[in-house]
Amino acid sequence: MTNAIRYGKGPIRLRMIRQATLICEVFDASSTAPHLRRARTFDEGGRGLLLVAQLANRWGTRHTREGKVI
């Protein structure tokens, strides 16, 4: 969510769906796809998607006419 606020375009939306598992979707109006990177020890950012990738069963990006969903 923080990455969408910091780098994306509004409107920004969060959708959480609870079924057998929890699905968390973040939407923003930017079409720029995110990329996973490895932050160095003293970097202040760059860990968001890495944390998501480590904690989630799976993650990805879906593009829509209005932007993208991660």
mmCIF file of the N, C-alpha and C atoms, coordinates in Angstrom:
data_MODEL
# 
_entry.id   MODEL 
# 
loop_
_atom_site.group_PDB 
_atom_site.id 
_atom_site.type_symbol 
_atom_site.label_atom_id 
_atom_site.label_alt_id 
_atom_site.label_comp_id 
_atom_site.label_asym_id 
_atom_site.label_entity_id 
_atom_site.label_seq_id 
_atom_site.pdbx_PDB_ins_code 
_atom_site.Cartn_x 
_atom_site.Cartn_y 
_atom_site.Cartn_z 
_atom_site.occupancy 
_atom_site.B_iso_or_equiv 
_atom_site.pdbx_formal_charge 
_atom_site.auth_seq_id 
_atom_site.auth_comp_id 
_atom_site.auth_asym_id 
_atom_site.auth_atom_id 
_atom_site.pdbx_PDB_model_num 
ATOM 1   N N  . MET A 1 1  ? 0.823   -1.186  0.000   1.00 0.00 ? 1  MET A N  1 
ATOM 2   C CA . MET A 1 1  ? 0.000   0.000   0.000   1.00 0.00 ? 1  MET A CA 1 
ATOM 3   C C  . MET A 1 1  ? 0.871   1.255   0.000   1.00 0.00 ? 1  MET A C  1 
ATOM 4   N N  . THR A 1 2  ? 1.937   1.206   0.766   1.00 0.00 ? 2  THR A N  1 
ATOM 5   C CA . THR A 1 2  ? 2.828   2.363   0.841   1.00 0.00 ? 2  THR A CA 1 
ATOM 6   C C  . THR A 1 2  ? 3.426   2.686   -0.525  1.00 0.00 ? 2  THR A C  1 
ATOM 7   N N  . ASN A 1 3  ? 3.823   1.678   -1.280  1.00 0.00 ? 3  ASN A N  1 
ATOM 8   C CA . ASN A 1 3  ? 4.390   1.914   -2.611  1.00 0.00 ? 3  ASN A CA 1 
ATOM 9   C C  . ASN A 1 3  ? 3.376   2.581   -3.529  1.00 0.00 ? 3  ASN A C  1 
ATOM 10  N N  . ALA A 1 4  ? 2.119   2.168   -3.452  1.00 0.00 ? 4  ALA A N  1 
ATOM 11  C CA . ALA A 1 4  ? 1.084   2.774   -4.284  1.00 0.00 ? 4  ALA A CA 1 
ATOM 12  C C  . ALA A 1 4  ? 0.910   4.247   -3.930  1.00 0.00 ? 4  ALA A C  1 
ATOM 13  N N  . ILE A 1 5  ? 0.932   4.554   -2.648  1.00 0.00 ? 5  ILE A N  1 
ATOM 14  C CA . ILE A 1 5  ? 0.791   5.944   -2.210  1.00 0.00 ? 5  ILE A CA 1 
ATOM 15  C C  . ILE A 1 5  ? 1.998   6.767   -2.654  1.00 0.00 ? 5  ILE A C  1 
ATOM 16  N N  . ARG A 1 6  ? 3.169   6.177   -2.518  1.00 0.00 ? 6  ARG A N  1 
ATOM 17  C CA . ARG A 1 6  ? 4.398   6.915   -2.804  1.00 0.00 ? 6  ARG A CA 1 
ATOM 18  C C  . ARG A 1 6  ? 4.678   7.065   -4.301  1.00 0.00 ? 6  ARG A C  1 
ATOM 19  N N  . TYR A 1 7  ? 4.454   5.999   -5.079  1.00 0.00 ? 7  TYR A N  1 
ATOM 20  C CA . TYR A 1 7  ? 4.869   6.001   -6.476  1.00 0.00 ? 7  TYR A CA 1 
ATOM 21  C C  . TYR A 1 7  ? 3.720   5.939   -7.478  1.00 0.00 ? 7  TYR A C  1 
ATOM 22  N N  . GLY A 1 8  ? 2.548   5.519   -7.050  1.00 0.00 ? 8  GLY A N  1 
ATOM 23  C CA . GLY A 1 8  ? 1.432   5.347   -7.977  1.00 0.00 ? 8  GLY A CA 1 
ATOM 24  C C  . GLY A 1 8  ? 0.666   6.624   -8.219  1.00 0.00 ? 8  GLY A C  1 
ATOM 25  N N  . LYS A 1 9  ? -0.397  6.497   -9.007  1.00 0.00 ? 9  LYS A N  1 
ATOM 26  C CA . LYS A 1 9  ? -1.298  7.619   -9.295  1.00 0.00 ? 9  LYS A CA 1 
ATOM 27  C C  . LYS A 1 9  ? -2.640  7.311   -8.654  1.00 0.00 ? 9  LYS A C  1 
ATOM 28  N N  . GLY A 1 10 ? -3.294  8.338   -8.149  1.00 0.00 ? 10 GLY A N  1 
ATOM 29  C CA . GLY A 1 10 ? -4.610  8.164   -7.565  1.00 0.00 ? 10 GLY A CA 1 
ATOM 30  C C  . GLY A 1 10 ? -5.669  7.957   -8.624  1.00 0.00 ? 10 GLY A C  1 
ATOM 31  N N  . PRO A 1 11 ? -6.786  7.416   -8.285  1.00 0.00 ? 11 PRO A N  1 
ATOM 32  C CA . PRO A 1 11 ? -7.151  6.976   -6.948  1.00 0.00 ? 11 PRO A CA 1 
ATOM 33  C C  . PRO A 1 11 ? -6.464  5.663   -6.586  1.00 0.00 ? 11 PRO A C  1 
ATOM 34  N N  . ILE A 1 12 ? -6.207  5.494   -5.319  1.00 0.00 ? 12 ILE A N  1 
ATOM 35  C CA . ILE A 1 12 ? -5.584  4.272   -4.800  1.00 0.00 ? 12 ILE A CA 1 
ATOM 36  C C  . ILE A 1 12 ? -6.617  3.567   -3.932  1.00 0.00 ? 12 ILE A C  1 
ATOM 37  N N  . ARG A 1 13 ? -6.762  2.272   -4.174  1.00 0.00 ? 13 ARG A N  1 
ATOM 38  C CA . ARG A 1 13 ? -7.762  1.500   -3.424  1.00 0.00 ? 13 ARG A CA 1 
ATOM 39  C C  . ARG A 1 13 ? -7.133  0.236   -2.871  1.00 0.00 ? 13 ARG A C  1 
ATOM 40  N N  . LEU A 1 14 ? -7.637  -0.198  -1.744  1.00 0.00 ? 14 LEU A N  1 
ATOM 41  C CA . LEU A 1 14 ? -7.231  -1.450  -1.118  1.00 0.00 ? 14 LEU A CA 1 
ATOM 42  C C  . LEU A 1 14 ? -8.464  -2.329  -1.036  1.00 0.00 ? 14 LEU A C  1 
ATOM 43  N N  . ARG A 1 15 ? -8.334  -3.580  -1.453  1.00 0.00 ? 15 ARG A N  1 
ATOM 44  C CA . ARG A 1 15 ? -9.436  -4.531  -1.360  1.00 0.00 ? 15 ARG A CA 1 
ATOM 45  C C  . ARG A 1 15 ? -8.904  -5.788  -0.691  1.00 0.00 ? 15 ARG A C  1 
ATOM 46  N N  . MET A 1 16 ? -9.588  -6.227  0.354   1.00 0.00 ? 16 MET A N  1 
ATOM 47  C CA . MET A 1 16 ? -9.202  -7.451  1.061   1.00 0.00 ? 16 MET A CA 1 
ATOM 48  C C  . MET A 1 16 ? -10.376 -8.419  0.987   1.00 0.00 ? 16 MET A C  1 
ATOM 49  N N  . ILE A 1 17 ? -10.077 -9.644  0.564   1.00 0.00 ? 17 ILE A N  1 
ATOM 50  C CA . ILE A 1 17 ? -11.093 -10.675 0.403   1.00 0.00 ? 17 ILE A CA 1 
ATOM 51  C C  . ILE A 1 17 ? -10.706 -11.850 1.293   1.00 0.00 ? 17 ILE A C  1 
ATOM 52  N N  . ARG A 1 18 ? -11.591 -12.208 2.202   1.00 0.00 ? 18 ARG A N  1 
ATOM 53  C CA . ARG A 1 18 ? -11.313 -13.340 3.088   1.00 0.00 ? 18 ARG A CA 1 
ATOM 54  C C  . ARG A 1 18 ? -12.126 -14.535 2.638   1.00 0.00 ? 18 ARG A C  1 
ATOM 55  N N  . GLN A 1 19 ? -11.429 -15.561 2.172   1.00 0.00 ? 19 GLN A N  1 
ATOM 56  C CA . GLN A 1 19 ? -12.051 -16.831 1.798   1.00 0.00 ? 19 GLN A CA 1 
ATOM 57  C C  . GLN A 1 19 ? -11.283 -17.900 2.556   1.00 0.00 ? 19 GLN A C  1 
ATOM 58  N N  . ALA A 1 20 ? -10.829 -18.931 1.871   1.00 0.00 ? 20 ALA A N  1 
ATOM 59  C CA . ALA A 1 20 ? -9.961  -19.921 2.512   1.00 0.00 ? 20 ALA A CA 1 
ATOM 60  C C  . ALA A 1 20 ? -8.618  -19.292 2.863   1.00 0.00 ? 20 ALA A C  1 
ATOM 61  N N  . THR A 1 21 ? -8.227  -18.300 2.062   1.00 0.00 ? 21 THR A N  1 
ATOM 62  C CA . THR A 1 21 ? -7.016  -17.515 2.322   1.00 0.00 ? 21 THR A CA 1 
ATOM 63  C C  . THR A 1 21 ? -7.388  -16.037 2.244   1.00 0.00 ? 21 THR A C  1 
ATOM 64  N N  . LEU A 1 22 ? -6.494  -15.190 2.675   1.00 0.00 ? 22 LEU A N  1 
ATOM 65  C CA . LEU A 1 22 ? -6.718  -13.752 2.588   1.00 0.00 ? 22 LEU A CA 1 
ATOM 66  C C  . LEU A 1 22 ? -6.094  -13.231 1.303   1.00 0.00 ? 22 LEU A C  1 
ATOM 67  N N  . ILE A 1 23 ? -6.888  -12.538 0.509   1.00 0.00 ? 23 ILE A N  1 
ATOM 68  C CA . ILE A 1 23 ? -6.406  -11.910 -0.711  1.00 0.00 ? 23 ILE A CA 1 
ATOM 69  C C  . ILE A 1 23 ? -6.397  -10.408 -0.466  1.00 0.00 ? 23 ILE A C  1 
ATOM 70  N N  . CYS A 1 24 ? -5.257  -9.796  -0.698  1.00 0.00 ? 24 CYS A N  1 
ATOM 71  C CA . CYS A 1 24 ? -5.106  -8.355  -0.502  1.00 0.00 ? 24 CYS A CA 1 
ATOM 72  C C  . CYS A 1 24 ? -4.705  -7.754  -1.842  1.00 0.00 ? 24 CYS A C  1 
ATOM 73  N N  . GLU A 1 25 ? -5.538  -6.866  -2.375  1.00 0.00 ? 25 GLU A N  1 
ATOM 74  C CA . GLU A 1 25 ? -5.258  -6.230  -3.654  1.00 0.00 ? 25 GLU A CA 1 
ATOM 75  C C  . GLU A 1 25 ? -5.115  -4.727  -3.460  1.00 0.00 ? 25 GLU A C  1 
ATOM 76  N N  . VAL A 1 26 ? -4.087  -4.166  -4.080  1.00 0.00 ? 26 VAL A N  1 
ATOM 77  C CA . VAL A 1 26 ? -3.881  -2.718  -4.065  1.00 0.00 ? 26 VAL A CA 1 
ATOM 78  C C  . VAL A 1 26 ? -3.981  -2.237  -5.506  1.00 0.00 ? 26 VAL A C  1 
ATOM 79  N N  . PHE A 1 27 ? -4.876  -1.280  -5.746  1.00 0.00 ? 27 PHE A N  1 
ATOM 80  C CA . PHE A 1 27 ? -5.098  -0.724  -7.072  1.00 0.00 ? 27 PHE A CA 1 
ATOM 81  C C  . PHE A 1 27 ? -4.574  0.702   -7.119  1.00 0.00 ? 27 PHE A C  1 
ATOM 82  N N  . ASP A 1 28 ? -3.905  1.052   -8.218  1.00 0.00 ? 28 ASP A N  1 
ATOM 83  C CA . ASP A 1 28 ? -3.602  2.458   -8.484  1.00 0.00 ? 28 ASP A CA 1 
ATOM 84  C C  . ASP A 1 28 ? -3.717  2.705   -9.982  1.00 0.00 ? 28 ASP A C  1 
ATOM 85  N N  . ALA A 1 29 ? -3.805  3.961   -10.372 1.00 0.00 ? 29 ALA A N  1 
ATOM 86  C CA . ALA A 1 29 ? -4.074  4.328   -11.760 1.00 0.00 ? 29 ALA A CA 1 
ATOM 87  C C  . ALA A 1 29 ? -2.835  4.354   -12.645 1.00 0.00 ? 29 ALA A C  1 
ATOM 88  N N  . SER A 1 30 ? -1.672  4.056   -12.112 1.00 0.00 ? 30 SER A N  1 
ATOM 89  C CA . SER A 1 30 ? -0.455  4.020   -12.912 1.00 0.00 ? 30 SER A CA 1 
ATOM 90  C C  . SER A 1 30 ? -0.374  2.698   -13.672 1.00 0.00 ? 30 SER A C  1 
ATOM 91  N N  . SER A 1 31 ? 0.154   2.734   -14.878 1.00 0.00 ? 31 SER A N  1 
ATOM 92  C CA . SER A 1 31 ? 0.322   1.494   -15.645 1.00 0.00 ? 31 SER A CA 1 
ATOM 93  C C  . SER A 1 31 ? 1.725   0.910   -15.488 1.00 0.00 ? 31 SER A C  1 
ATOM 94  N N  . THR A 1 32 ? 2.578   1.573   -14.741 1.00 0.00 ? 32 THR A N  1 
ATOM 95  C CA . THR A 1 32 ? 3.949   1.108   -14.543 1.00 0.00 ? 32 THR A CA 1 
ATOM 96  C C  . THR A 1 32 ? 3.961   -0.145  -13.681 1.00 0.00 ? 32 THR A C  1 
ATOM 97  N N  . ALA A 1 33 ? 4.556   -1.208  -14.199 1.00 0.00 ? 33 ALA A N  1 
ATOM 98  C CA . ALA A 1 33 ? 4.621   -2.472  -13.452 1.00 0.00 ? 33 ALA A CA 1 
ATOM 99  C C  . ALA A 1 33 ? 5.707   -2.386  -12.375 1.00 0.00 ? 33 ALA A C  1 
ATOM 100 N N  . PRO A 1 34 ? 5.431   -2.934  -11.210 1.00 0.00 ? 34 PRO A N  1 
ATOM 101 C CA . PRO A 1 34 ? 6.444   -2.934  -10.155 1.00 0.00 ? 34 PRO A CA 1 
ATOM 102 C C  . PRO A 1 34 ? 7.512   -3.975  -10.454 1.00 0.00 ? 34 PRO A C  1 
ATOM 103 N N  . HIS A 1 35 ? 8.670   -3.837  -9.846  1.00 0.00 ? 35 HIS A N  1 
ATOM 104 C CA . HIS A 1 35 ? 9.697   -4.855  -10.011 1.00 0.00 ? 35 HIS A CA 1 
ATOM 105 C C  . HIS A 1 35 ? 10.323  -5.162  -8.654  1.00 0.00 ? 35 HIS A C  1 
ATOM 106 N N  . LEU A 1 36 ? 10.599  -6.406  -8.463  1.00 0.00 ? 36 LEU A N  1 
ATOM 107 C CA . LEU A 1 36 ? 11.215  -6.890  -7.233  1.00 0.00 ? 36 LEU A CA 1 
ATOM 108 C C  . LEU A 1 36 ? 12.686  -6.531  -7.258  1.00 0.00 ? 36 LEU A C  1 
ATOM 109 N N  . ARG A 1 37 ? 13.163  -5.929  -6.200  1.00 0.00 ? 37 ARG A N  1 
ATOM 110 C CA . ARG A 1 37 ? 14.588  -5.610  -6.130  1.00 0.00 ? 37 ARG A CA 1 
ATOM 111 C C  . ARG A 1 37 ? 15.101  -5.941  -4.747  1.00 0.00 ? 37 ARG A C  1 
ATOM 112 N N  . ARG A 1 38 ? 16.377  -6.048  -4.632  1.00 0.00 ? 38 ARG A N  1 
ATOM 113 C CA . ARG A 1 38 ? 16.997  -6.358  -3.346  1.00 0.00 ? 38 ARG A CA 1 
ATOM 114 C C  . ARG A 1 38 ? 17.682  -5.113  -2.810  1.00 0.00 ? 38 ARG A C  1 
ATOM 115 N N  . ALA A 1 39 ? 17.206  -4.646  -1.688  1.00 0.00 ? 39 ALA A N  1 
ATOM 116 C CA . ALA A 1 39 ? 17.787  -3.453  -1.078  1.00 0.00 ? 39 ALA A CA 1 
ATOM 117 C C  . ALA A 1 39 ? 19.084  -3.824  -0.370  1.00 0.00 ? 39 ALA A C  1 
ATOM 118 N N  . ARG A 1 40 ? 19.999  -2.895  -0.379  1.00 0.00 ? 40 ARG A N  1 
ATOM 119 C CA . ARG A 1 40 ? 21.237  -3.093  0.367   1.00 0.00 ? 40 ARG A CA 1 
ATOM 120 C C  . ARG A 1 40 ? 20.982  -2.855  1.849   1.00 0.00 ? 40 ARG A C  1 
ATOM 121 N N  . THR A 1 41 ? 21.891  -3.219  2.683   1.00 0.00 ? 41 THR A N  1 
ATOM 122 C CA . THR A 1 41 ? 21.724  -3.159  4.135   1.00 0.00 ? 41 THR A CA 1 
ATOM 123 C C  . THR A 1 41 ? 21.277  -1.799  4.634   1.00 0.00 ? 41 THR A C  1 
ATOM 124 N N  . PHE A 1 42 ? 21.855  -0.729  4.134   1.00 0.00 ? 42 PHE A N  1 
ATOM 125 C CA . PHE A 1 42 ? 21.565  0.596   4.661   1.00 0.00 ? 42 PHE A CA 1 
ATOM 126 C C  . PHE A 1 42 ? 20.561  1.393   3.816   1.00 0.00 ? 42 PHE A C  1 
ATOM 127 N N  . ASP A 1 43 ? 19.963  0.772   2.803   1.00 0.00 ? 43 ASP A N  1 
ATOM 128 C CA . ASP A 1 43 ? 18.924  1.445   2.019   1.00 0.00 ? 43 ASP A CA 1 
ATOM 129 C C  . ASP A 1 43 ? 17.683  1.649   2.883   1.00 0.00 ? 43 ASP A C  1 
ATOM 130 N N  . GLU A 1 44 ? 17.043  2.796   2.721   1.00 0.00 ? 44 GLU A N  1 
ATOM 131 C CA . GLU A 1 44 ? 15.843  3.086   3.504   1.00 0.00 ? 44 GLU A CA 1 
ATOM 132 C C  . GLU A 1 44 ? 14.582  2.523   2.861   1.00 0.00 ? 44 GLU A C  1 
ATOM 133 N N  . GLY A 1 45 ? 14.633  2.125   1.630   1.00 0.00 ? 45 GLY A N  1 
ATOM 134 C CA . GLY A 1 45 ? 13.466  1.581   0.936   1.00 0.00 ? 45 GLY A CA 1 
ATOM 135 C C  . GLY A 1 45 ? 13.870  0.403   0.071   1.00 0.00 ? 45 GLY A C  1 
ATOM 136 N N  . GLY A 1 46 ? 12.906  -0.082  -0.696  1.00 0.00 ? 46 GLY A N  1 
ATOM 137 C CA . GLY A 1 46 ? 13.206  -1.154  -1.640  1.00 0.00 ? 46 GLY A CA 1 
ATOM 138 C C  . GLY A 1 46 ? 12.925  -2.546  -1.140  1.00 0.00 ? 46 GLY A C  1 
ATOM 139 N N  . ARG A 1 47 ? 12.215  -2.662  -0.020  1.00 0.00 ? 47 ARG A N  1 
ATOM 140 C CA . ARG A 1 47 ? 11.951  -3.988  0.545   1.00 0.00 ? 47 ARG A CA 1 
ATOM 141 C C  . ARG A 1 47 ? 10.490  -4.400  0.471   1.00 0.00 ? 47 ARG A C  1 
ATOM 142 N N  . GLY A 1 48 ? 9.610   -3.513  0.023   1.00 0.00 ? 48 GLY A N  1 
ATOM 143 C CA . GLY A 1 48 ? 8.178   -3.779  0.054   1.00 0.00 ? 48 GLY A CA 1 
ATOM 144 C C  . GLY A 1 48 ? 7.770   -5.040  -0.671  1.00 0.00 ? 48 GLY A C  1 
ATOM 145 N N  . LEU A 1 49 ? 8.096   -5.137  -1.953  1.00 0.00 ? 49 LEU A N  1 
ATOM 146 C CA . LEU A 1 49 ? 7.708   -6.324  -2.714  1.00 0.00 ? 49 LEU A CA 1 
ATOM 147 C C  . LEU A 1 49 ? 8.472   -7.566  -2.277  1.00 0.00 ? 49 LEU A C  1 
ATOM 148 N N  . LEU A 1 50 ? 9.690   -7.388  -1.811  1.00 0.00 ? 50 LEU A N  1 
ATOM 149 C CA . LEU A 1 50 ? 10.446  -8.533  -1.292  1.00 0.00 ? 50 LEU A CA 1 
ATOM 150 C C  . LEU A 1 50 ? 9.733   -9.119  -0.075  1.00 0.00 ? 50 LEU A C  1 
ATOM 151 N N  . LEU A 1 51 ? 9.250   -8.262  0.805   1.00 0.00 ? 51 LEU A N  1 
ATOM 152 C CA . LEU A 1 51 ? 8.498   -8.739  1.976   1.00 0.00 ? 51 LEU A CA 1 
ATOM 153 C C  . LEU A 1 51 ? 7.205   -9.428  1.552   1.00 0.00 ? 51 LEU A C  1 
ATOM 154 N N  . VAL A 1 52 ? 6.508   -8.839  0.600   1.00 0.00 ? 52 VAL A N  1 
ATOM 155 C CA . VAL A 1 52 ? 5.282   -9.461  0.099   1.00 0.00 ? 52 VAL A CA 1 
ATOM 156 C C  . VAL A 1 52 ? 5.594   -10.836 -0.478  1.00 0.00 ? 52 VAL A C  1 
ATOM 157 N N  . ALA A 1 53 ? 6.637   -10.932 -1.292  1.00 0.00 ? 53 ALA A N  1 
ATOM 158 C CA . ALA A 1 53 ? 7.007   -12.198 -1.919  1.00 0.00 ? 53 ALA A CA 1 
ATOM 159 C C  . ALA A 1 53 ? 7.372   -13.261 -0.879  1.00 0.00 ? 53 ALA A C  1 
ATOM 160 N N  . GLN A 1 54 ? 7.990   -12.851 0.213   1.00 0.00 ? 54 GLN A N  1 
ATOM 161 C CA . GLN A 1 54 ? 8.385   -13.814 1.239   1.00 0.00 ? 54 GLN A CA 1 
ATOM 162 C C  . GLN A 1 54 ? 7.217   -14.249 2.119   1.00 0.00 ? 54 GLN A C  1 
ATOM 163 N N  . LEU A 1 55 ? 6.245   -13.366 2.313   1.00 0.00 ? 55 LEU A N  1 
ATOM 164 C CA . LEU A 1 55 ? 5.132   -13.672 3.210   1.00 0.00 ? 55 LEU A CA 1 
ATOM 165 C C  . LEU A 1 55 ? 3.916   -14.270 2.500   1.00 0.00 ? 55 LEU A C  1 
ATOM 166 N N  . ALA A 1 56 ? 3.780   -14.020 1.217   1.00 0.00 ? 56 ALA A N  1 
ATOM 167 C CA . ALA A 1 56 ? 2.596   -14.467 0.478   1.00 0.00 ? 56 ALA A CA 1 
ATOM 168 C C  . ALA A 1 56 ? 2.829   -15.824 -0.177  1.00 0.00 ? 56 ALA A C  1 
ATOM 169 N N  . ASN A 1 57 ? 1.745   -16.548 -0.379  1.00 0.00 ? 57 ASN A N  1 
ATOM 170 C CA . ASN A 1 57 ? 1.831   -17.789 -1.161  1.00 0.00 ? 57 ASN A CA 1 
ATOM 171 C C  . ASN A 1 57 ? 2.187   -17.472 -2.601  1.00 0.00 ? 57 ASN A C  1 
ATOM 172 N N  . ARG A 1 58 ? 1.621   -16.379 -3.109  1.00 0.00 ? 58 ARG A N  1 
ATOM 173 C CA . ARG A 1 58 ? 1.938   -15.906 -4.458  1.00 0.00 ? 58 ARG A CA 1 
ATOM 174 C C  . ARG A 1 58 ? 1.499   -14.465 -4.576  1.00 0.00 ? 58 ARG A C  1 
ATOM 175 N N  . TRP A 1 59 ? 2.064   -13.754 -5.541  1.00 0.00 ? 59 TRP A N  1 
ATOM 176 C CA . TRP A 1 59 ? 1.690   -12.375 -5.807  1.00 0.00 ? 59 TRP A CA 1 
ATOM 177 C C  . TRP A 1 59 ? 1.919   -12.092 -7.281  1.00 0.00 ? 59 TRP A C  1 
ATOM 178 N N  . GLY A 1 60 ? 1.307   -11.048 -7.770  1.00 0.00 ? 60 GLY A N  1 
ATOM 179 C CA . GLY A 1 60 ? 1.478   -10.691 -9.166  1.00 0.00 ? 60 GLY A CA 1 
ATOM 180 C C  . GLY A 1 60 ? 0.806   -9.376  -9.476  1.00 0.00 ? 60 GLY A C  1 
ATOM 181 N N  . THR A 1 61 ? 0.810   -9.025  -10.746 1.00 0.00 ? 61 THR A N  1 
ATOM 182 C CA . THR A 1 61 ? 0.225   -7.775  -11.219 1.00 0.00 ? 61 THR A CA 1 
ATOM 183 C C  . THR A 1 61 ? -0.804  -8.081  -12.293 1.00 0.00 ? 61 THR A C  1 
ATOM 184 N N  . ARG A 1 62 ? -1.927  -7.399  -12.202 1.00 0.00 ? 62 ARG A N  1 
ATOM 185 C CA . ARG A 1 62 ? -2.982  -7.514  -13.212 1.00 0.00 ? 62 ARG A CA 1 
ATOM 186 C C  . ARG A 1 62 ? -3.271  -6.104  -13.716 1.00 0.00 ? 62 ARG A C  1 
ATOM 187 N N  . HIS A 1 63 ? -3.165  -5.915  -15.031 1.00 0.00 ? 63 HIS A N  1 
ATOM 188 C CA . HIS A 1 63 ? -3.412  -4.590  -15.619 1.00 0.00 ? 63 HIS A CA 1 
ATOM 189 C C  . HIS A 1 63 ? -4.892  -4.476  -15.984 1.00 0.00 ? 63 HIS A C  1 
ATOM 190 N N  . THR A 1 64 ? -5.441  -3.299  -15.769 1.00 0.00 ? 64 THR A N  1 
ATOM 191 C CA . THR A 1 64 ? -6.829  -3.004  -16.117 1.00 0.00 ? 64 THR A CA 1 
ATOM 192 C C  . THR A 1 64 ? -6.843  -1.759  -16.990 1.00 0.00 ? 64 THR A C  1 
ATOM 193 N N  . ARG A 1 65 ? -8.011  -1.379  -17.493 1.00 0.00 ? 65 ARG A N  1 
ATOM 194 C CA . ARG A 1 65 ? -8.117  -0.157  -18.295 1.00 0.00 ? 65 ARG A CA 1 
ATOM 195 C C  . ARG A 1 65 ? -7.795  1.079   -17.466 1.00 0.00 ? 65 ARG A C  1 
ATOM 196 N N  . GLU A 1 66 ? -8.047  0.993   -16.159 1.00 0.00 ? 66 GLU A N  1 
ATOM 197 C CA . GLU A 1 66 ? -7.842  2.153   -15.284 1.00 0.00 ? 66 GLU A CA 1 
ATOM 198 C C  . GLU A 1 66 ? -6.471  2.184   -14.619 1.00 0.00 ? 66 GLU A C  1 
ATOM 199 N N  . GLY A 1 67 ? -5.667  1.142   -14.738 1.00 0.00 ? 67 GLY A N  1 
ATOM 200 C CA . GLY A 1 67 ? -4.374  1.096   -14.082 1.00 0.00 ? 67 GLY A CA 1 
ATOM 201 C C  . GLY A 1 67 ? -3.899  -0.322  -13.852 1.00 0.00 ? 67 GLY A C  1 
ATOM 202 N N  . LYS A 1 68 ? -3.549  -0.618  -12.588 1.00 0.00 ? 68 LYS A N  1 
ATOM 203 C CA . LYS A 1 68 ? -3.070  -1.967  -12.288 1.00 0.00 ? 68 LYS A CA 1 
ATOM 204 C C  . LYS A 1 68 ? -3.479  -2.366  -10.881 1.00 0.00 ? 68 LYS A C  1 
ATOM 205 N N  . VAL A 1 69 ? -3.492  -3.674  -10.661 1.00 0.00 ? 69 VAL A N  1 
ATOM 206 C CA . VAL A 1 69 ? -3.778  -4.257  -9.354  1.00 0.00 ? 69 VAL A CA 1 
ATOM 207 C C  . VAL A 1 69 ? -2.603  -5.148  -9.005  1.00 0.00 ? 69 VAL A C  1 
ATOM 208 N N  . ILE A 1 70 ? -2.098  -5.022  -7.789  1.00 0.00 ? 70 ILE A N  1 
ATOM 209 C CA . ILE A 1 70 ? -1.011  -5.878  -7.321  1.00 0.00 ? 70 ILE A CA 1 
ATOM 210 C C  . ILE A 1 70 ? -1.532  -6.698  -6.166  1.00 0.00 ? 70 ILE A C  1 
# 
